[in-house]
Amino acid sequence: MIFRNTESMFGIPKIYWVLINSFASFWFLFIISKILGKKQIAQLEFIDYVVGISLGSIAAEWAFSDDRPFYYYAIAMAIFFLLALFVAIVGRKSSFLKRLFKGKPVTLIYEGKILSEGLDKSKIDVNDLLSMLREKGYFDLNDVAYAIFETSGQLSVLPKGNQKPVVIEDIDTKKVKRSALTDVLIVDGVISKSGLNEVNKTEEWLFGKLQAKEESELENILLATYDDENDELHIHYKTD
C-alpha cells in the first residue's frame, strides 16, 4: 500500500494507525478463535478452513487500512464468526445439515478391497491412498481391512484381525513373517516398470500371471501388488 501523505484520520500519522489496527485485529481474531475452539491444521474441516482463511484475510486488510473505519472490518469478522458458530450449533442438532456443511466420511477400502468410487468422491488417487496408509504405518495393503477418509482429511484405518496389535505373550515367534515393502506392479491399469525391476520380473511374466496379452486388458485393474516371499499377486479391481 502506497501512502500519499503522512497523516490519516484525526491527524494521527498513518504508521500509528497501522500499529493500532494490527494490535486490534490480532486480539479480535484471537478472541474469535478462542470462542470457536482450536484444532490442528490437519484436523480442519472444509468450513473451518474457509472461515479461517476469510478471517485471516480480513484481519490482514484491517491492519493496513487507513481509509475505512475500523468497525467495517470488525463487523465483517463478526459475521464470519456468527456464521461459523451457527454451522457448529446446527451441525450438532441436525445430521442432515452437518453432512451438508461438513460432508461425510468416505470409505476407501472395504473388506480389503479398494473402492474406486470412494477415491473419485475424495478426489485422491491410488498413490495418495498408499502414501496415507504408509503414514499410518501400513506398508502392505493386504494388512488393511477398512480405511475411511474422514471429513478432516485424515485416514482412519482398521487392520485385519491378524494384524491388530497384540501383547508379547500372544506372539508365536516361529510364525512371525519378516517385514517387507509392498511391490506395486500396476496402478490404474498402467504397468509400473520400476516395480517390475524391483522384483526382477518382466512384462511377459506379468501378462502370464494375469492371463492377458496386452496392456489394454489391464484397464479394470486399480492396483496390483506382488508378494515376493509367497510368490503371490494381489489384485484390486475397479468397482462400478
C-alpha positions in Angstrom: 0.0 0.0 0.0 1.4 3.4 -1.0 0.7 6.3 1.4 0.2 9.6 -0.3 0.7 11.6 2.8 1.9 11.0 6.3 -1.3 11.7 8.2 -4.7 10.0 8.3 -7.9 10.2 10.3 -7.9 12.6 13.3 -4.4 13.9 12.3 -2.7 10.7 13.5 0.2 9.6 11.4 -0.6 6.5 9.2 2.2 4.5 10.7 0.4 4.7 14.1 -2.9 3.6 12.5 -1.1 0.5 11.2 0.2 -0.3 14.7 -3.2 0.3 16.3 -5.1 -1.6 13.6 -2.7 -4.5 13.8 -3.0 -4.8 17.5 -6.8 -4.5 17.4 -7.2 -7.1 14.5 -4.9 -9.6 16.3 -6.8 -9.5 19.5 -10.2 -9.6 17.8 -9.1 -12.6 15.8 -7.6 -14.2 18.9 -10.9 -13.8 20.8 -12.9 -15.3 17.9 -10.5 -18.3 17.6 -10.8 -19.0 21.4 -14.6 -19.0 21.2 -14.7 -21.2 18.1 -12.2 -23.7 19.6 -8.9 -24.9 18.4 -8.0 -27.7 16.0 -4.7 -28.8 14.5 -4.3 -27.8 10.8 -4.7 -31.4 9.7 -8.0 -31.7 11.5 -9.6 -28.7 10.0 -12.8 -29.4 8.1 -13.7 -27.6 4.9 -16.0 -25.0 6.5 -13.4 -24.3 9.3 -10.7 -23.8 6.6 -12.8 -21.4 4.7 -13.7 -19.4 7.8 -10.1 -19.3 8.9 -8.8 -18.1 5.6 -11.5 -15.4 5.4 -10.9 -14.1 9.0 -7.2 -14.0 8.4 -7.6 -12.0 5.1 -10.0 -9.5 6.8 -7.6 -9.1 9.7 -4.7 -8.5 7.4 -6.6 -5.9 5.4 -7.7 -4.3 8.7 -4.1 -4.0 9.9 -3.0 -1.9 6.9 -6.2 0.1 6.3 -6.3 3.8 6.8 -9.2 4.9 4.7 -12.0 2.8 6.1 -13.5 2.9 9.6 -12.1 0.0 11.8 -15.6 -1.2 12.6 -16.2 -2.2 9.0 -13.7 -4.9 9.5 -14.9 -5.8 13.0 -18.4 -6.2 11.6 -17.2 -8.4 8.7 -15.2 -10.7 11.1 -18.1 -10.9 13.5 -20.4 -12.0 10.6 -18.0 -14.8 9.7 -17.7 -15.7 13.4 -21.5 -15.9 13.8 -21.9 -18.0 10.6 -19.2 -20.4 11.8 -20.9 -20.6 15.2 -24.3 -21.2 13.6 -22.9 -24.0 11.4 -21.3 -25.7 14.5 -24.5 -25.4 16.6 -26.9 -26.5 13.8 -24.5 -29.4 12.9 -24.9 -30.8 16.4 -28.7 -30.6 16.1 -29.2 -31.9 12.6 -27.2 -34.7 10.9 -28.5 -33.7 7.5 -27.2 -30.1 7.9 -24.0 -31.4 9.3 -23.4 -33.5 6.2 -24.4 -30.6 4.0 -21.9 -28.2 5.6 -19.1 -30.5 6.6 -19.6 -33.5 4.3 -19.4 -37.2 5.5 -16.6 -39.8 5.7 -15.9 -41.8 2.6 -14.9 -45.5 2.7 -11.8 -46.1 0.5 -11.1 -49.7 1.5 -13.9 -52.2 2.4 -13.1 -55.7 3.5 -9.6 -55.4 2.0 -10.8 -54.1 -1.4 -10.2 -50.6 -2.7 -13.4 -48.8 -3.7 -12.7 -46.7 -6.8 -15.9 -44.7 -6.4 -14.6 -43.7 -2.9 -11.4 -42.5 -4.5 -13.3 -40.5 -7.0 -15.5 -38.8 -4.4 -12.4 -37.9 -2.3 -10.5 -36.6 -5.3 -7.5 -38.7 -4.5 -5.7 -41.5 -6.4 -4.2 -44.8 -5.5 -0.8 -43.3 -4.9 -2.3 -40.8 -2.4 -4.0 -43.7 -0.6 -0.9 -45.8 -0.4 1.0 -42.7 0.9 -1.6 -42.1 3.7 -1.5 -45.8 4.6 2.3 -45.7 5.0 1.9 -42.6 7.2 -0.3 -44.7 9.4 2.3 -47.5 9.5 0.7 -49.9 6.9 3.2 -50.6 4.2 1.3 -53.6 2.9 -2.2 -53.0 1.6 -3.1 -56.6 2.4 -2.9 -55.9 6.1 -5.8 -53.4 5.9 -9.4 -54.4 6.3 -11.1 -51.0 6.2 -9.9 -47.4 5.5 -12.1 -44.4 5.9 -11.3 -40.9 4.6 -12.6 -38.5 7.3 -14.0 -35.0 6.8 -10.9 -33.6 8.5 -8.7 -35.1 5.7 -7.3 -37.8 8.0 -7.4 -41.5 7.1 -8.8 -43.9 9.7 -7.5 -47.5 9.3 -8.8 -50.8 10.7 -6.3 -53.6 10.2 -7.2 -57.2 9.5 -7.6 -59.4 12.6 -4.2 -61.0 12.3 -2.6 -57.5 12.1 -4.1 -56.0 15.2 -1.7 -55.1 18.0 -1.0 -57.9 20.4 0.9 -58.3 23.6 4.2 -60.2 23.6 2.8 -63.3 25.2 0.4 -63.7 22.3 3.2 -63.9 19.7 4.4 -67.2 18.3 7.8 -66.1 17.0 8.0 -69.1 14.7 5.0 -67.7 12.7 6.1 -64.1 12.5 6.8 -63.1 8.9 9.6 -60.7 8.1 8.6 -57.1 7.2 8.9 -56.0 3.7 7.7 -53.2 1.5 4.8 -53.9 -1.0 5.9 -54.1 -4.6 3.5 -52.2 -6.7 3.2 -53.5 -10.3 0.1 -51.9 -11.7 -1.6 -48.6 -10.8 -4.8 -47.5 -12.6 -4.2 -50.0 -15.4 -0.7 -48.9 -16.0 2.3 -51.2 -15.5 5.0 -49.9 -13.2 8.3 -50.7 -14.8 10.2 -49.7 -11.7 8.1 -52.1 -9.7 8.9 -54.9 -12.1 12.6 -54.1 -11.9 12.4 -54.3 -8.1 11.2 -57.9 -8.2 13.3 -58.8 -11.2 10.3 -59.7 -13.3 9.3 -58.9 -16.9 6.1 -57.7 -18.5 5.8 -61.1 -20.2 5.8 -62.7 -16.7 3.1 -60.3 -15.5 0.9 -60.9 -18.5 1.2 -64.6 -17.9 0.2 -64.2 -14.3 -2.8 -62.1 -15.3 -3.6 -64.3 -18.4 -3.5 -61.2 -20.5 -1.9 -60.4 -23.9 -1.6 -56.6 -23.9 -1.8 -53.7 -21.5 -5.2 -52.5 -22.7 -6.7 -55.6 -20.9 -5.4 -54.2 -17.6 -7.6 -51.1 -17.6 -10.0 -52.6 -15.0 -7.2 -53.2 -12.5 -7.0 -50.4 -9.9 -3.9 -51.8 -8.1 -1.8 -54.9 -8.4 0.9 -55.7 -5.8 3.4 -58.6 -5.6 4.3 -60.7 -2.5 7.8 -61.9 -3.3 8.0 -64.2 -0.3 4.9 -66.2 -1.2 5.1 -65.5 -5.0 1.6 -64.1 -4.9 0.0 -61.4 -7.0 -2.7 -59.4 -5.2 -5.1 -57.6 -7.5 -7.7 -54.9 -6.7 -10.2 -54.3 -9.5 -12.1 -51.1 -10.2 -15.6 -51.1 -8.8 -18.6 -49.9 -10.7 
